[in-house]
Amino acid sequence: MSGSELDELRSLLSTISEENAIRLMKRYNKIMRWVIADFPKFTAHKYPDKVGLIYYDGNVERRYTYLQLDSLSNRVANFLIESGLKDYDRVALHSMNSDYFVFTMFGTYKAKGV
């Protein structure tokens, strides 16, 4: 934002009551906090049918929507939790680059594994 834009904004804000200024600041200054584990959920909510992952190994191509990515990573997370994974337990992944690696990585994060 340039200096003149800031001056214009200050001038505009000076014309409203302190109560309304505080209300505006609370509304628009919210910091959205999220972690990488939230990515599938947020994108699935916003773009459920858009392709979010394409895997191709030279022979086979598989495409997954954001909704599918969220669902499959949830399945991994639920499996890990049911298997006894606790918050901040370490999970080692040994895998070739694949679509399954992506589901497992996000599932681990969703289950609060590290």
ZILINKA-V905527 format. One record per run of one state. SS is the DSSP state (a for helix, b for strand, c for the rest). FROM is the first residue (numbers start at 1). TO is the last residue. If there is no record, write none. Layout:
ss	from	to
SS	FROM	TO
SS	FROM	TO
//
This chain:
ss	from	to
c	1	2
a	3	13
c	14	17
a	18	28
c	29	35
a	36	46
c	47	50
b	51	56
c	57	60
b	61	65
a	66	82
c	83	98
a	99	110
c	111	114
//
